[in-house]
Amino acid sequence: MKKIAVVITILCSLIMFVNTGFAAFVGDNAPLFKIKTMSGTIVDTNALKGEKPIAIIFWATWCPECKKEIPQINALHEQFKTKGLEILAMDVGIKDSEARVKKYIEKYKLSYPVAFDKGAKITKQFNVQGTPTVIILDQNGIVRYRGAHIPDDLAAHYSQLMADEK
């Protein structure tokens, strides 16, 4: 009888773990989150659902590849900010601090929203294994792209995201 109780407890624990949203691969429902950007704006993916797609760039101040992408992200933010695509740069919060991120934003002139993931909670929910990691969600919170860099064909991804809304 004790063995059955142990097995049931283990199975229930596994089910709870699976349902916590620890995934975010193409086709998955993305974990919902709410975070304050460094400028004080709240980004709430639940509020964005049904409204607009979002590109989340997981990065760090110590990541050389992340630094290389800044001009491209600044340009994309400028291009898409009035077209309904949210862009959020999420510092993974590992070996970093909010003060360091603030200095980085000023030094490298980041024009897009940046958030600091204290404790890497959101980073873990999205199963991010390295930086940069780019995840694009459609307006329904479904992962449509996941990669190590911003896709060269972001305009095509954007067009597809907008077509999916109709």
Backbone torsions as a table, in degrees:
resi	resn	phi	psi	omega
1	MET	NA	-39.0	179.3
2	LYS	-64.9	-35.4	179.7
3	LYS	-63.8	-40.1	179.1
4	ILE	-64.5	-42.5	179.0
5	ALA	-62.2	-41.2	178.8
6	VAL	-64.6	-44.2	179.8
7	VAL	-62.8	-44.6	179.2
8	ILE	-62.9	-41.9	178.3
9	THR	-61.7	-44.3	179.1
10	ILE	-63.2	-45.1	-180.0
11	LEU	-63.0	-42.2	177.9
12	CYS	-62.6	-40.1	178.4
13	SER	-63.3	-42.1	178.9
14	LEU	-64.8	-41.6	178.6
15	ILE	-62.7	-42.7	178.5
16	MET	-62.3	-40.7	-179.9
17	PHE	-64.6	-43.7	-179.2
18	VAL	-63.2	-36.4	-176.6
19	ASN	-82.3	-0.8	-178.4
20	THR	-79.8	-3.8	177.0
21	GLY	85.5	23.0	178.8
22	PHE	-79.8	71.1	177.9
23	ALA	-166.7	169.9	171.1
24	ALA	174.3	63.9	179.0
25	PHE	-109.5	163.6	-176.0
26	VAL	-51.7	126.6	-179.3
27	GLY	97.0	-15.8	179.7
28	ASP	-78.7	153.7	164.9
29	ASN	-73.3	129.3	-179.5
30	ALA	-76.5	147.6	174.2
31	PRO	-62.0	141.3	176.9
32	LEU	-81.4	144.8	176.5
33	PHE	-152.7	161.2	174.6
34	LYS	-134.6	130.8	-179.2
35	ILE	-148.1	148.6	177.4
36	LYS	-91.9	132.2	177.0
37	THR	-76.3	169.0	179.7
38	MET	-64.1	-21.8	177.6
39	SER	-90.7	-1.3	175.4
40	GLY	99.5	-3.9	178.1
41	THR	-78.2	143.8	177.2
42	ILE	-93.8	129.5	171.8
43	VAL	-107.4	119.4	-177.6
44	ASP	-124.8	108.3	-176.8
45	THR	-66.0	-26.1	176.6
46	ASN	-67.1	-39.0	178.4
47	ALA	-70.7	-28.8	179.4
48	LEU	-76.7	-21.8	-178.0
49	LYS	-56.4	131.2	-178.9
50	GLY	80.9	-7.2	-177.1
51	GLU	-105.3	-57.4	-175.6
52	LYS	-157.8	155.5	175.7
53	PRO	-76.2	164.0	179.8
54	ILE	-140.9	137.9	173.1
55	ALA	-106.3	120.7	179.8
56	ILE	-108.6	123.6	178.3
57	ILE	-109.0	109.9	176.0
58	PHE	-84.0	126.2	-172.3
59	TRP	-148.9	-179.8	176.0
60	ALA	-152.2	154.1	-179.3
61	THR	-66.9	-24.7	-177.7
62	TRP	-90.7	3.8	-176.6
63	CYS	-92.3	112.6	-179.0
64	PRO	-65.1	-35.8	178.6
65	GLU	-66.5	-35.2	178.6
66	CYS	-62.9	-42.1	180.0
67	LYS	-62.0	-39.3	179.8
68	LYS	-63.0	-29.1	-175.8
69	GLU	-84.3	-8.6	-176.2
70	ILE	-54.6	-49.9	-179.5
71	PRO	-59.7	-38.4	179.7
72	GLN	-66.7	-42.3	179.9
73	ILE	-67.6	-41.0	175.8
74	ASN	-57.3	-44.6	-179.9
75	ALA	-65.7	-42.4	179.1
76	LEU	-65.0	-40.8	178.1
77	HIS	-59.9	-44.3	179.4
78	GLU	-62.9	-43.1	-177.6
79	GLN	-67.6	-40.2	-169.8
80	PHE	-106.0	-6.8	-173.5
81	LYS	-63.1	-29.9	178.1
82	THR	-94.6	0.3	-177.7
83	LYS	-104.1	4.4	174.3
84	GLY	97.2	8.3	176.7
85	LEU	-103.7	117.0	175.0
86	GLU	-78.1	141.9	172.3
87	ILE	-123.6	131.4	178.6
88	LEU	-136.0	121.7	173.8
89	ALA	-93.4	121.0	-175.4
90	MET	-111.5	104.0	174.2
91	ASP	-64.8	129.6	-172.8
92	VAL	-68.7	-10.7	175.6
93	GLY	74.3	13.0	179.7
94	ILE	-106.7	125.2	-178.1
95	LYS	56.0	37.1	-179.2
96	ASP	-144.7	170.9	176.6
97	SER	-143.4	161.0	178.2
98	GLU	-62.2	-38.9	179.3
99	ALA	-62.0	-42.3	179.5
100	ARG	-65.2	-39.7	178.9
101	VAL	-65.0	-42.1	178.1
102	LYS	-58.9	-45.7	178.6
103	LYS	-62.6	-40.0	-179.7
104	TYR	-63.0	-44.0	179.6
105	ILE	-58.5	-45.1	180.0
106	GLU	-68.4	-47.1	-176.1
107	LYS	-61.6	-42.9	-175.1
108	TYR	-101.7	6.3	173.7
109	LYS	54.7	54.2	176.7
110	LEU	-72.0	123.1	-176.6
111	SER	-96.7	-8.0	-175.9
112	TYR	-101.6	162.1	-179.9
113	PRO	-63.3	136.6	-179.8
114	VAL	-128.5	136.5	176.8
115	ALA	-126.2	154.5	177.7
116	PHE	-110.4	118.6	-177.5
117	ASP	-88.8	78.6	-178.5
118	LYS	-58.4	124.8	-178.9
119	GLY	79.9	3.0	177.5
120	ALA	56.7	30.4	-177.2
121	LYS	-63.4	-49.0	-178.8
122	ILE	-70.9	-39.0	177.6
123	THR	-55.8	-44.0	178.7
124	LYS	-67.3	-39.5	179.2
125	GLN	-60.0	-35.2	-179.8
126	PHE	-88.3	3.7	177.6
127	ASN	55.2	43.2	179.2
128	VAL	-76.8	127.3	-177.1
129	GLN	-107.5	-14.0	-178.7
130	GLY	-162.5	167.0	178.4
131	THR	-119.2	144.5	-7.2
132	PRO	-77.5	153.4	169.2
133	THR	-129.3	127.4	-179.1
134	VAL	-111.3	128.2	178.0
135	ILE	-127.8	125.6	178.5
136	ILE	-111.6	124.9	179.0
137	LEU	-106.4	140.4	173.7
138	ASP	-77.8	179.9	-176.1
139	GLN	-64.6	-13.4	178.6
140	ASN	-98.4	4.0	178.8
141	GLY	81.6	19.4	177.2
142	ILE	-93.9	134.6	178.5
143	VAL	-70.3	121.9	179.6
144	ARG	-109.3	-17.7	178.2
145	TYR	-151.5	141.5	172.7
146	ARG	-146.5	125.8	-179.6
147	GLY	-163.6	176.4	-178.5
148	ALA	-84.2	-10.4	-179.1
149	HIS	-144.0	164.1	173.6
150	ILE	-65.9	132.3	-178.0
151	PRO	-64.4	140.1	177.9
152	ASP	-61.5	-28.4	-177.7
153	ASP	-102.5	43.0	-178.5
154	LEU	-58.4	-34.2	179.0
155	ALA	-60.5	-39.1	177.5
156	ALA	-67.8	-41.0	176.4
157	HIS	-61.2	-44.2	180.0
158	TYR	-61.2	-46.0	179.1
159	SER	-59.6	-40.6	178.3
160	GLN	-66.1	-42.0	178.7
161	LEU	-61.1	-41.3	-179.9
162	MET	-71.0	-36.4	177.6
163	ALA	-64.8	-36.1	-180.0
164	ASP	-65.4	-24.3	-177.9
165	GLU	-70.8	-27.1	-174.0
166	LYS	-81.4	NA	NA
